[in-house]
Amino acid sequence: MVRHEAMLYEKVQNNQVKCNLCGRRCLIKDGSFGFCRVRKNESGRLYSLNYAEACAAHADPIGKKPLSHFHPGAYVMSIATIGCNFRCQFCDNWNISQEREIIGKYFPPEDVIKAAKEYNCQGVSYTYTEPTIFFEYAYDTAVLAHKEGLFNTFVTNGYMTPEAVRKIAPYLDAATVDFKGAGDPEFYRKFSSVPSVEPIYDSLIEMKKQGIHIEVTNLVVPDIGDSMDQLEELAKWIYENLGSDTPFHLLRFHPDYNLTTIRSTEIKTLEEAYEVSRRAGLNYVYIGNVPGHKYENTYCPECQELLIKRYGFGIIKWNITEDMRCPRCNAKIPIKGRFHREGFAFPSPII
């Protein structure tokens, strides 16, 4: 295990430290850990205990993140370490996010970049668990990635501080910010042990200010997290604060971890959520975790021309001009980066 001093913390009285990476802003006593279980105060210095200890590494299609309007068809070297700052009872990666022991394979930043090139990836994605809790590892890797011409993306719960966003912003090109239960504060308290949702909105506003490409997801959980009124509020907030062209992904829930008695989301519920989000003013709404559904695809908001046909993580048909315009009505389509490839896409495990 590599002992690596943490970023963004401050010393307070009696050898305590205050961590300023995530919205919890943990006050940590000497010898104790933060809520994430991977940051420890040792005599008034805060250390990251999971630095470069990768518990997962895959060459993934970028559509898996999901990112639909950023370098479509690209592949990314996806890495993660143990730990999380949430306690989601439905987490599908609970075996690594909720693991208490620091386990993994030493996979330093220079090796991540080397692997990315070997697997013909165009970028690096910090994902599977929460990148905020392996921030130092992500930061050092992201700096190297940019030097080597690779882009960087976060798949995050958004619970990071504005200071953390500003720190990583020069090297972070895109972020997928994952909501659960449409941002309902009671849902977050009860099912994720999150005291307040406000830090998520604060970090999104800072990402927008820093010019980071943003896509938003929302996990639609049957009965306990599928309020259409709450969803409409979230969609309107995205419209008003991030813009009408912000891609919004509505994800189907599958029972996992400690919520195995709840059924999967019905397709009709997702379709209703789609309509609610479109009426709120969002131009690009997607249904996720339902391979083959028509709302996986991208349509021109002006003339409804089918622009990108998808199946799962892959792009089956690309119908946008080289300068990212609709071939039928010439409307500008807000896609950042270039189109890379068509075809079915599958992850390639490395660790």
C-alpha positions as YAML, in Angstrom:
chain: A
units: angstrom
residues:
- id: 1
  name: MET
  ca: [0.00, 0.00, 0.00]
- id: 2
  name: VAL
  ca: [1.30, 3.44, -0.99]
- id: 3
  name: ARG
  ca: [0.94, 6.16, 1.66]
- id: 4
  name: HIS
  ca: [-0.02, 9.28, -0.24]
- id: 5
  name: GLU
  ca: [-0.84, 12.58, 1.40]
- id: 6
  name: ALA
  ca: [-4.33, 13.76, 0.57]
- id: 7
  name: MET
  ca: [-5.26, 16.90, -1.30]
- id: 8
  name: LEU
  ca: [-7.69, 19.58, -0.14]
- id: 9
  name: TYR
  ca: [-7.67, 19.23, 3.62]
- id: 10
  name: GLU
  ca: [-6.97, 21.64, 6.44]
- id: 11
  name: LYS
  ca: [-5.62, 21.18, 9.94]
- id: 12
  name: VAL
  ca: [-7.79, 22.23, 12.84]
- id: 13
  name: GLN
  ca: [-7.31, 22.10, 16.61]
- id: 14
  name: ASN
  ca: [-6.13, 19.04, 18.58]
- id: 15
  name: ASN
  ca: [-4.57, 17.32, 15.55]
- id: 16
  name: GLN
  ca: [-7.93, 17.07, 13.82]
- id: 17
  name: VAL
  ca: [-8.23, 17.64, 10.08]
- id: 18
  name: LYS
  ca: [-11.11, 18.74, 7.90]
- id: 19
  name: CYS
  ca: [-11.35, 17.01, 4.52]
- id: 20
  name: ASN
  ca: [-12.63, 19.33, 1.77]
- id: 21
  name: LEU
  ca: [-12.90, 16.84, -1.10]
- id: 22
  name: CYS
  ca: [-16.52, 15.75, -0.79]
- id: 23
  name: GLY
  ca: [-19.70, 17.41, 0.39]
- id: 24
  name: ARG
  ca: [-19.52, 15.71, 3.79]
- id: 25
  name: ARG
  ca: [-16.43, 17.79, 4.73]
- id: 26
  name: CYS
  ca: [-15.55, 15.23, 7.38]
- id: 27
  name: LEU
  ca: [-13.91, 16.43, 10.57]
- id: 28
  name: ILE
  ca: [-11.49, 13.59, 11.31]
- id: 29
  name: LYS
  ca: [-9.82, 12.95, 14.65]
- id: 30
  name: ASP
  ca: [-6.21, 11.79, 14.91]
- id: 31
  name: GLY
  ca: [-6.06, 8.07, 14.12]
- id: 32
  name: SER
  ca: [-9.54, 8.02, 12.59]
- id: 33
  name: PHE
  ca: [-10.96, 7.60, 9.08]
- id: 34
  name: GLY
  ca: [-13.31, 9.68, 6.99]
- id: 35
  name: PHE
  ca: [-16.77, 8.41, 6.07]
- id: 36
  name: CYS
  ca: [-15.27, 6.98, 2.86]
- id: 37
  name: ARG
  ca: [-13.07, 4.60, 4.94]
- id: 38
  name: VAL
  ca: [-10.03, 5.24, 2.73]
- id: 39
  name: ARG
  ca: [-8.73, 8.54, 4.15]
- id: 40
  name: LYS
  ca: [-6.99, 8.54, 7.51]
- id: 41
  name: ASN
  ca: [-5.70, 11.22, 9.83]
- id: 42
  name: GLU
  ca: [-2.22, 10.36, 11.08]
- id: 43
  name: SER
  ca: [-0.91, 12.94, 13.57]
- id: 44
  name: GLY
  ca: [-2.64, 15.83, 11.86]
- id: 45
  name: ARG
  ca: [-1.86, 14.77, 8.29]
- id: 46
  name: LEU
  ca: [-4.53, 13.25, 6.06]
- id: 47
  name: TYR
  ca: [-3.52, 10.30, 3.90]
- id: 48
  name: SER
  ca: [-5.21, 8.55, 0.99]
- id: 49
  name: LEU
  ca: [-4.84, 4.81, 1.64]
- id: 50
  name: ASN
  ca: [-6.09, 3.61, -1.76]
- id: 51
  name: TYR
  ca: [-3.68, 5.51, -4.01]
- id: 52
  name: ALA
  ca: [-2.99, 3.47, -7.19]
- id: 53
  name: GLU
  ca: [-4.57, 0.35, -5.62]
- id: 54
  name: ALA
  ca: [-6.87, -0.47, -8.53]
- id: 55
  name: CYS
  ca: [-9.66, -2.93, -7.77]
- id: 56
  name: ALA
  ca: [-10.95, -2.79, -11.35]
- id: 57
  name: ALA
  ca: [-9.62, -1.78, -14.75]
- id: 58
  name: HIS
  ca: [-11.38, -2.29, -18.08]
- id: 59
  name: ALA
  ca: [-11.22, -0.96, -21.61]
- id: 60
  name: ASP
  ca: [-14.82, 0.23, -21.91]
- id: 61
  name: PRO
  ca: [-16.95, 1.73, -24.66]
- id: 62
  name: ILE
  ca: [-17.71, 5.31, -23.68]
- id: 63
  name: GLY
  ca: [-21.41, 4.59, -24.05]
- id: 64
  name: LYS
  ca: [-21.18, 2.51, -20.87]
- id: 65
  name: LYS
  ca: [-20.48, 5.57, -18.71]
- id: 66
  name: PRO
  ca: [-22.95, 6.67, -20.21]
- id: 67
  name: LEU
  ca: [-21.64, 9.51, -22.36]
- id: 68
  name: SER
  ca: [-23.66, 9.93, -25.55]
- id: 69
  name: HIS
  ca: [-22.56, 13.40, -26.67]
- id: 70
  name: PHE
  ca: [-18.83, 13.15, -25.96]
- id: 71
  name: HIS
  ca: [-16.47, 11.41, -28.37]
- id: 72
  name: PRO
  ca: [-19.12, 8.92, -29.56]
- id: 73
  name: GLY
  ca: [-17.74, 5.46, -30.25]
- id: 74
  name: ALA
  ca: [-14.54, 6.04, -28.26]
- id: 75
  name: TYR
  ca: [-13.03, 3.58, -25.81]
- id: 76
  name: VAL
  ca: [-11.79, 4.56, -22.36]
- id: 77
  name: MET
  ca: [-9.48, 2.90, -19.88]
- id: 78
  name: SER
  ca: [-11.75, 2.68, -16.82]
- id: 79
  name: ILE
  ca: [-10.20, 2.46, -13.35]
- id: 80
  name: ALA
  ca: [-11.46, 2.33, -9.77]
- id: 81
  name: THR
  ca: [-10.30, 1.76, -6.22]
- id: 82
  name: ILE
  ca: [-12.09, 0.50, -3.12]
- id: 83
  name: GLY
  ca: [-14.43, 2.88, -1.28]
- id: 84
  name: CYS
  ca: [-17.29, 5.36, -1.61]
- id: 85
  name: ASN
  ca: [-18.76, 8.37, 0.18]
- id: 86
  name: PHE
  ca: [-22.33, 6.99, -0.22]
- id: 87
  name: ARG
  ca: [-23.92, 3.88, 1.31]
- id: 88
  name: CYS
  ca: [-26.45, 3.09, -1.42]
- id: 89
  name: GLN
  ca: [-28.52, 0.06, -0.48]
- id: 90
  name: PHE
  ca: [-29.03, -0.71, -4.18]
- id: 91
  name: CYS
  ca: [-25.42, -0.32, -5.38]
- id: 92
  name: ASP
  ca: [-24.56, -2.68, -8.23]
- id: 93
  name: ASN
  ca: [-20.84, -2.35, -7.45]
- id: 94
  name: TRP
  ca: [-21.28, -2.86, -3.70]
- id: 95
  name: ASN
  ca: [-18.56, -5.53, -3.55]
- id: 96
  name: ILE
  ca: [-15.94, -2.86, -4.24]
- id: 97
  name: SER
  ca: [-17.65, 0.37, -3.18]
- id: 98
  name: GLN
  ca: [-18.54, -0.93, 0.29]
- id: 99
  name: GLU
  ca: [-15.45, -3.09, 0.88]
- id: 100
  name: ARG
  ca: [-13.73, -2.12, 4.16]
- id: 101
  name: GLU
  ca: [-10.31, -3.58, 3.38]
- id: 102
  name: ILE
  ca: [-8.00, -1.79, 0.96]
- id: 103
  name: ILE
  ca: [-7.56, -4.45, -1.71]
- id: 104
  name: GLY
  ca: [-6.39, -4.11, -5.28]
- id: 105
  name: LYS
  ca: [-3.49, -4.34, -7.65]
- id: 106
  name: TYR
  ca: [-0.83, -1.65, -7.78]
- id: 107
  name: PHE
  ca: [-1.57, 0.19, -11.02]
- id: 108
  name: PRO
  ca: [0.23, 3.55, -10.97]
- id: 109
  name: PRO
  ca: [-0.72, 6.43, -13.27]
- id: 110
  name: GLU
  ca: [2.04, 5.75, -15.80]
- id: 111
  name: ASP
  ca: [0.85, 2.14, -16.15]
- id: 112
  name: VAL
  ca: [-2.75, 3.28, -16.64]
- id: 113
  name: ILE
  ca: [-1.66, 5.45, -19.56]
- id: 114
  name: LYS
  ca: [0.45, 2.65, -21.00]
- id: 115
  name: ALA
  ca: [-2.53, 0.26, -20.81]
- id: 116
  name: ALA
  ca: [-4.84, 2.83, -22.38]
- id: 117
  name: LYS
  ca: [-2.57, 3.03, -25.39]
- id: 118
  name: GLU
  ca: [-2.12, -0.74, -25.61]
- id: 119
  name: TYR
  ca: [-5.91, -1.21, -25.69]
- id: 120
  name: ASN
  ca: [-6.41, 1.60, -28.23]
- id: 121
  name: CYS
  ca: [-8.35, 3.81, -25.84]
- id: 122
  name: GLN
  ca: [-8.88, 7.49, -26.55]
- id: 123
  name: GLY
  ca: [-9.36, 8.47, -22.93]
- id: 124
  name: VAL
  ca: [-9.36, 7.47, -19.27]
- id: 125
  name: SER
  ca: [-12.49, 7.18, -17.13]
- id: 126
  name: TYR
  ca: [-12.56, 7.22, -13.34]
- id: 127
  name: THR
  ca: [-15.61, 5.14, -12.51]
- id: 128
  name: TYR
  ca: [-17.26, 2.05, -10.90]
- id: 129
  name: THR
  ca: [-16.77, 3.48, -7.40]
- id: 130
  name: GLU
  ca: [-16.64, 7.21, -6.63]
- id: 131
  name: PRO
  ca: [-13.64, 9.06, -8.14]
- id: 132
  name: THR
  ca: [-13.79, 11.71, -5.43]
- id: 133
  name: ILE
  ca: [-12.50, 9.17, -2.90]
- id: 134
  name: PHE
  ca: [-9.50, 8.27, -5.08]
- id: 135
  name: PHE
  ca: [-9.04, 11.87, -6.14]
- id: 136
  name: GLU
  ca: [-5.25, 12.01, -5.82]
- id: 137
  name: TYR
  ca: [-4.83, 8.90, -7.99]
- id: 138
  name: ALA
  ca: [-7.31, 10.26, -10.52]
- id: 139
  name: TYR
  ca: [-5.65, 13.69, -10.54]
- id: 140
  name: ASP
  ca: [-2.12, 12.36, -11.18]
- id: 141
  name: THR
  ca: [-3.40, 10.02, -13.88]
- id: 142
  name: ALA
  ca: [-5.45, 12.77, -15.53]
- id: 143
  name: VAL
  ca: [-2.43, 15.07, -15.74]
- id: 144
  name: LEU
  ca: [-0.43, 12.33, -17.51]
- id: 145
  name: ALA
  ca: [-3.38, 11.50, -19.77]
- id: 146
  name: HIS
  ca: [-3.56, 15.05, -21.10]
- id: 147
  name: LYS
  ca: [0.17, 15.08, -21.73]
- id: 148
  name: GLU
  ca: [-0.29, 11.95, -23.85]
- id: 149
  name: GLY
  ca: [-3.26, 13.31, -25.79]
- id: 150
  name: LEU
  ca: [-5.96, 11.37, -23.93]
- id: 151
  name: PHE
  ca: [-9.14, 12.86, -22.50]
- id: 152
  name: ASN
  ca: [-10.47, 12.27, -18.96]
- id: 153
  name: THR
  ca: [-13.98, 11.58, -17.67]
- id: 154
  name: PHE
  ca: [-15.52, 11.14, -14.23]
- id: 155
  name: VAL
  ca: [-18.53, 8.95, -13.49]
- id: 156
  name: THR
  ca: [-19.55, 10.48, -10.20]
- id: 157
  name: ASN
  ca: [-22.35, 10.85, -7.69]
- id: 158
  name: GLY
  ca: [-21.56, 14.56, -7.84]
- id: 159
  name: TYR
  ca: [-20.92, 14.82, -4.10]
- id: 160
  name: MET
  ca: [-17.67, 16.72, -4.46]
- id: 161
  name: THR
  ca: [-16.87, 20.20, -3.29]
- id: 162
  name: PRO
  ca: [-16.51, 23.17, -5.64]
- id: 163
  name: GLU
  ca: [-12.86, 23.28, -4.57]
- id: 164
  name: ALA
  ca: [-12.36, 19.72, -5.81]
- id: 165
  name: VAL
  ca: [-14.06, 20.55, -9.11]
- id: 166
  name: ARG
  ca: [-11.81, 23.56, -9.61]
- id: 167
  name: LYS
  ca: [-8.72, 21.49, -8.79]
- id: 168
  name: ILE
  ca: [-9.44, 18.77, -11.37]
- id: 169
  name: ALA
  ca: [-11.10, 21.04, -13.96]
- id: 170
  name: PRO
  ca: [-7.97, 21.76, -16.07]
- id: 171
  name: TYR
  ca: [-7.69, 18.02, -16.73]
- id: 172
  name: LEU
  ca: [-11.32, 16.83, -16.55]
- id: 173
  name: ASP
  ca: [-13.00, 16.93, -19.95]
- id: 174
  name: ALA
  ca: [-16.37, 15.33, -19.19]
- id: 175
  name: ALA
  ca: [-18.44, 14.09, -16.27]
- id: 176
  name: THR
  ca: [-21.43, 11.83, -15.93]
- id: 177
  name: VAL
  ca: [-23.25, 12.87, -12.75]
- id: 178
  name: ASP
  ca: [-25.51, 10.15, -11.35]
- id: 179
  name: PHE
  ca: [-28.71, 11.04, -9.53]
- id: 180
  name: LYS
  ca: [-30.85, 8.50, -7.71]
- id: 181
  name: GLY
  ca: [-34.59, 8.88, -7.10]
- id: 182
  name: ALA
  ca: [-34.60, 12.18, -9.02]
- id: 183
  name: GLY
  ca: [-32.65, 13.92, -6.26]
- id: 184
  name: ASP
  ca: [-35.34, 13.44, -3.61]
- id: 185
  name: PRO
  ca: [-33.63, 14.43, -0.31]
- id: 186
  name: GLU
  ca: [-35.59, 11.85, 1.70]
- id: 187
  name: PHE
  ca: [-34.63, 9.08, -0.72]
- id: 188
  name: TYR
  ca: [-30.96, 10.02, -0.36]
- id: 189
  name: ARG
  ca: [-31.14, 10.09, 3.43]
- id: 190
  name: LYS
  ca: [-32.95, 6.76, 3.72]
- id: 191
  name: PHE
  ca: [-31.30, 4.69, 0.99]
- id: 192
  name: SER
  ca: [-27.85, 6.26, 0.52]
- id: 193
  name: SER
  ca: [-27.06, 7.76, 3.98]
- id: 194
  name: VAL
  ca: [-26.57, 11.18, 2.40]
- id: 195
  name: PRO
  ca: [-27.55, 14.06, 4.74]
- id: 196
  name: SER
  ca: [-28.11, 16.72, 2.05]
- id: 197
  name: VAL
  ca: [-28.34, 16.77, -1.74]
- id: 198
  name: GLU
  ca: [-27.30, 20.41, -2.10]
- id: 199
  name: PRO
  ca: [-23.56, 19.64, -2.67]
- id: 200
  name: ILE
  ca: [-24.51, 17.78, -5.87]
- id: 201
  name: TYR
  ca: [-26.14, 20.86, -7.35]
- id: 202
  name: ASP
  ca: [-23.25, 23.05, -6.19]
- id: 203
  name: SER
  ca: [-20.70, 20.81, -7.93]
- id: 204
  name: LEU
  ca: [-22.78, 20.70, -11.13]
- id: 205
  name: ILE
  ca: [-22.91, 24.48, -11.26]
- id: 206
  name: GLU
  ca: [-19.15, 24.62, -10.75]
- id: 207
  name: MET
  ca: [-18.58, 22.02, -13.50]
- id: 208
  name: LYS
  ca: [-20.68, 24.10, -15.86]
- id: 209
  name: LYS
  ca: [-18.72, 27.21, -14.91]
- id: 210
  name: GLN
  ca: [-15.43, 25.38, -15.56]
- id: 211
  name: GLY
  ca: [-16.49, 24.29, -19.06]
- id: 212
  name: ILE
  ca: [-16.62, 20.55, -18.30]
- id: 213
  name: HIS
  ca: [-18.94, 18.56, -20.58]
- id: 214
  name: ILE
  ca: [-21.81, 17.28, -18.40]
- id: 215
  name: GLU
  ca: [-24.29, 14.46, -18.86]
- id: 216
  name: VAL
  ca: [-26.76, 13.62, -16.12]
- id: 217
  name: THR
  ca: [-28.28, 10.25, -15.23]
- id: 218
  name: ASN
  ca: [-31.17, 9.41, -12.94]
- id: 219
  name: LEU
  ca: [-31.85, 5.95, -11.56]
- id: 220
  name: VAL
  ca: [-35.62, 5.40, -11.60]
- id: 221
  name: VAL
  ca: [-36.38, 3.11, -8.64]
- id: 222
  name: PRO
  ca: [-39.91, 1.63, -8.59]
- id: 223
  name: ASP
  ca: [-42.27, 2.78, -5.83]
- id: 224
  name: ILE
  ca: [-39.61, 4.47, -3.68]
- id: 225
  name: GLY
  ca: [-37.83, 6.67, -6.24]
- id: 226
  name: ASP
  ca: [-40.07, 7.14, -9.26]
- id: 227
  name: SER
  ca: [-42.06, 10.29, -8.43]
- id: 228
  name: MET
  ca: [-42.82, 12.13, -11.66]
- id: 229
  name: ASP
  ca: [-43.23, 15.40, -9.76]
- id: 230
  name: GLN
  ca: [-39.74, 15.04, -8.31]
- id: 231
  name: LEU
  ca: [-38.39, 14.07, -11.73]
- id: 232
  name: GLU
  ca: [-39.96, 17.13, -13.30]
- id: 233
  name: GLU
  ca: [-38.26, 19.32, -10.69]
- id: 234
  name: LEU
  ca: [-34.89, 17.77, -11.51]
- id: 235
  name: ALA
  ca: [-35.41, 18.11, -15.26]
- id: 236
  name: LYS
  ca: [-36.41, 21.76, -14.86]
- id: 237
  name: TRP
  ca: [-33.33, 22.41, -12.70]
- id: 238
  name: ILE
  ca: [-31.11, 20.90, -15.40]
- id: 239
  name: TYR
  ca: [-32.84, 23.00, -18.06]
- id: 240
  name: GLU
  ca: [-32.48, 26.23, -16.09]
- id: 241
  name: ASN
  ca: [-28.93, 25.71, -14.76]
- id: 242
  name: LEU
  ca: [-27.12, 23.46, -17.24]
- id: 243
  name: GLY
  ca: [-29.04, 24.09, -20.45]
- id: 244
  name: SER
  ca: [-31.64, 22.44, -22.65]
- id: 245
  name: ASP
  ca: [-29.01, 20.48, -24.62]
- id: 246
  name: THR
  ca: [-27.69, 18.65, -21.54]
- id: 247
  name: PRO
  ca: [-28.09, 14.89, -22.17]
- id: 248
  name: PHE
  ca: [-30.34, 13.31, -19.53]
- id: 249
  name: HIS
  ca: [-30.27, 9.52, -19.10]
- id: 250
  name: LEU
  ca: [-33.14, 7.73, -17.35]
- id: 251
  name: LEU
  ca: [-31.77, 4.43, -16.08]
- id: 252
  name: ARG
  ca: [-33.71, 1.28, -15.40]
- id: 253
  name: PHE
  ca: [-33.31, -0.08, -11.86]
- id: 254
  name: HIS
  ca: [-32.35, -3.72, -11.35]
- id: 255
  name: PRO
  ca: [-32.55, -5.22, -7.83]
- id: 256
  name: ASP
  ca: [-29.16, -5.62, -6.18]
- id: 257
  name: TYR
  ca: [-27.26, -5.60, -2.87]
- id: 258
  name: ASN
  ca: [-29.76, -4.85, -0.07]
- id: 259
  name: LEU
  ca: [-32.75, -3.96, -2.26]
- id: 260
  name: THR
  ca: [-33.35, -7.29, -3.94]
- id: 261
  name: THR
  ca: [-37.06, -7.39, -3.16]
- id: 262
  name: ILE
  ca: [-37.84, -4.37, -5.34]
- id: 263
  name: ARG
  ca: [-38.80, -5.14, -8.92]
- id: 264
  name: SER
  ca: [-37.06, -3.77, -12.00]
- id: 265
  name: THR
  ca: [-38.43, -0.54, -13.39]
- id: 266
  name: GLU
  ca: [-41.27, -1.05, -15.85]
- id: 267
  name: ILE
  ca: [-40.62, 0.21, -19.36]
- id: 268
  name: LYS
  ca: [-43.82, 2.26, -19.33]
- id: 269
  name: THR
  ca: [-42.55, 4.11, -16.24]
- id: 270
  name: LEU
  ca: [-39.32, 4.99, -18.03]
- id: 271
  name: GLU
  ca: [-41.28, 6.15, -21.07]
- id: 272
  name: GLU
  ca: [-43.45, 8.34, -18.87]
- id: 273
  name: ALA
  ca: [-40.29, 9.77, -17.31]
- id: 274
  name: TYR
  ca: [-38.97, 10.43, -20.81]
- id: 275
  name: GLU
  ca: [-42.07, 12.44, -21.72]
- id: 276
  name: VAL
  ca: [-41.97, 14.41, -18.47]
- id: 277
  name: SER
  ca: [-38.31, 15.32, -19.07]
- id: 278
  name: ARG
  ca: [-38.94, 16.38, -22.66]
- id: 279
  name: ARG
  ca: [-41.86, 18.58, -21.60]
- id: 280
  name: ALA
  ca: [-39.55, 20.21, -19.05]
- id: 281
  name: GLY
  ca: [-37.51, 21.49, -22.00]
- id: 282
  name: LEU
  ca: [-34.67, 18.97, -22.35]
- id: 283
  name: ASN
  ca: [-33.79, 18.22, -25.98]
- id: 284
  name: TYR
  ca: [-31.80, 15.02, -25.50]
- id: 285
  name: VAL
  ca: [-33.38, 12.48, -23.16]
- id: 286
  name: TYR
  ca: [-32.34, 8.82, -23.18]
- id: 287
  name: ILE
  ca: [-33.58, 5.58, -21.64]
- id: 288
  name: GLY
  ca: [-30.75, 3.40, -20.34]
- id: 289
  name: ASN
  ca: [-30.38, -0.26, -19.39]
- id: 290
  name: VAL
  ca: [-33.01, -1.24, -21.97]
- id: 291
  name: PRO
  ca: [-31.00, -2.40, -25.03]
- id: 292
  name: GLY
  ca: [-32.86, -1.88, -28.29]
- id: 293
  name: HIS
  ca: [-35.32, 0.72, -27.00]
- id: 294
  name: LYS
  ca: [-35.99, 3.55, -29.45]
- id: 295
  name: TYR
  ca: [-35.09, 6.13, -26.81]
- id: 296
  name: GLU
  ca: [-31.50, 4.86, -26.71]
- id: 297
  name: ASN
  ca: [-31.17, 6.74, -29.99]
- id: 298
  name: THR
  ca: [-30.40, 10.39, -30.70]
- id: 299
  name: TYR
  ca: [-32.98, 12.36, -32.68]
- id: 300
  name: CYS
  ca: [-32.76, 15.89, -34.05]
- id: 301
  name: PRO
  ca: [-34.84, 18.11, -31.76]
- id: 302
  name: GLU
  ca: [-35.80, 20.29, -34.75]
- id: 303
  name: CYS
  ca: [-36.98, 17.74, -37.34]
- id: 304
  name: GLN
  ca: [-36.87, 14.39, -35.45]
- id: 305
  name: GLU
  ca: [-34.42, 12.84, -37.91]
- id: 306
  name: LEU
  ca: [-32.74, 9.70, -36.50]
- id: 307
  name: LEU
  ca: [-29.14, 10.80, -36.01]
- id: 308
  name: ILE
  ca: [-27.51, 8.05, -33.94]
- id: 309
  name: LYS
  ca: [-28.93, 4.54, -33.68]
- id: 310
  name: ARG
  ca: [-27.63, 2.59, -30.68]
- id: 311
  name: TYR
  ca: [-27.88, -0.86, -29.19]
- id: 312
  name: GLY
  ca: [-26.60, -1.04, -25.64]
- id: 313
  name: PHE
  ca: [-23.14, 0.51, -25.54]
- id: 314
  name: GLY
  ca: [-22.58, 0.43, -29.31]
- id: 315
  name: ILE
  ca: [-23.41, 2.75, -32.20]
- id: 316
  name: ILE
  ca: [-25.19, 0.90, -35.00]
- id: 317
  name: LYS
  ca: [-25.71, 3.84, -37.35]
- id: 318
  name: TRP
  ca: [-24.14, 7.30, -37.51]
- id: 319
  name: ASN
  ca: [-26.12, 9.93, -39.43]
- id: 320
  name: ILE
  ca: [-24.52, 13.28, -38.56]
- id: 321
  name: THR
  ca: [-22.37, 15.42, -40.83]
- id: 322
  name: GLU
  ca: [-18.66, 15.94, -40.16]
- id: 323
  name: ASP
  ca: [-19.36, 19.36, -38.66]
- id: 324
  name: MET
  ca: [-21.96, 17.80, -36.31]
- id: 325
  name: ARG
  ca: [-25.13, 18.91, -38.06]
- id: 326
  name: CYS
  ca: [-28.39, 17.20, -38.87]
- id: 327
  name: PRO
  ca: [-28.22, 16.06, -42.53]
- id: 328
  name: ARG
  ca: [-31.92, 16.82, -42.98]
- id: 329
  name: CYS
  ca: [-32.42, 20.31, -41.49]
- id: 330
  name: ASN
  ca: [-28.80, 21.39, -40.82]
- id: 331
  name: ALA
  ca: [-29.43, 21.99, -37.11]
- id: 332
  name: LYS
  ca: [-26.26, 22.03, -35.03]
- id: 333
  name: ILE
  ca: [-26.02, 18.93, -32.82]
- id: 334
  name: PRO
  ca: [-24.20, 19.53, -29.50]
- id: 335
  name: ILE
  ca: [-21.63, 16.75, -29.55]
- id: 336
  name: LYS
  ca: [-18.16, 17.39, -28.16]
- id: 337
  name: GLY
  ca: [-15.18, 15.66, -29.70]
- id: 338
  name: ARG
  ca: [-15.18, 13.54, -32.83]
- id: 339
  name: PHE
  ca: [-17.01, 10.39, -33.88]
- id: 340
  name: HIS
  ca: [-14.78, 7.33, -33.54]
- id: 341
  name: ARG
  ca: [-16.47, 4.10, -34.68]
- id: 342
  name: GLU
  ca: [-19.65, 2.15, -35.35]
- id: 343
  name: GLY
  ca: [-20.38, -1.39, -34.19]
- id: 344
  name: PHE
  ca: [-21.21, -3.42, -31.11]
- id: 345
  name: ALA
  ca: [-19.05, -2.58, -28.12]
- id: 346
  name: PHE
  ca: [-17.95, -4.80, -25.24]
- id: 347
  name: PRO
  ca: [-15.74, -4.15, -22.18]
- id: 348
  name: SER
  ca: [-12.32, -5.80, -21.98]
- id: 349
  name: PRO
  ca: [-11.25, -6.68, -18.40]
- id: 350
  name: ILE
  ca: [-7.65, -5.88, -17.45]
- id: 351
  name: ILE
  ca: [-7.72, -6.18, -13.65]
...
